[in-house]
Amino acid sequence: MVNGKPNWLLVGHLGIMGHDHVMVSLAKAHYTNQGIKESKKLSINIVDEGLLPQADRSGCVSGSKEDKSRLFDFMLADGGVPMITDAPVVMECSVEDIYETTGFDNFICTIDNTYAEENVLTEDGKLDYRTLKPVLFEMPTYEYLKTGDVIGKCMSFGK
């Protein structure tokens, strides 16, 4: 939330730091950063191919120049974090720390809650990436990649 409105941003730098921690790295110039710094909250909305046109638009213009709050239907989590209603997976996060590097604010986040549509879950409640097929934004080529194909089991190639 920035100035009382959701501001959606396409993120190219996101890293898993453990089972319940992620790092979201944003260029310091992003409008969104001020809202994250004020609220210490953010959401990570996994985009599938159906949401790609709106997600792409969110990365084309700054929230300081255009109101991006209506790009997606959304709801607010209990903590006031905006979440895309149609996103197949959403993580509600709290910022634990901000690590600054040259040109970037790196938000170290705890994942407070994860929401997933039932159709992207396996029978035992785990994410099924074959069904989900999340879109990845690849830097520095500025291309979108669709994931989901299994190419092998972990620790099976070296045997």
Buried (B, 14 or more C-beta within 10 A) or exposed (E): BBEEEBBBBBBBEBEEEEEEBBBBBBEEEBBBBBBBEEBBBBBBBBBBEEBBEBBBBBBEEBBEEBEBBEBBEBEEBEBEBBBBEBBBBBBBBBBEEBEEEEEBBBBBBBBBBBBBBEEBBEEEEEBBBEBBBBBBBEEEEEEBEEEEEEEEEEEEEEE
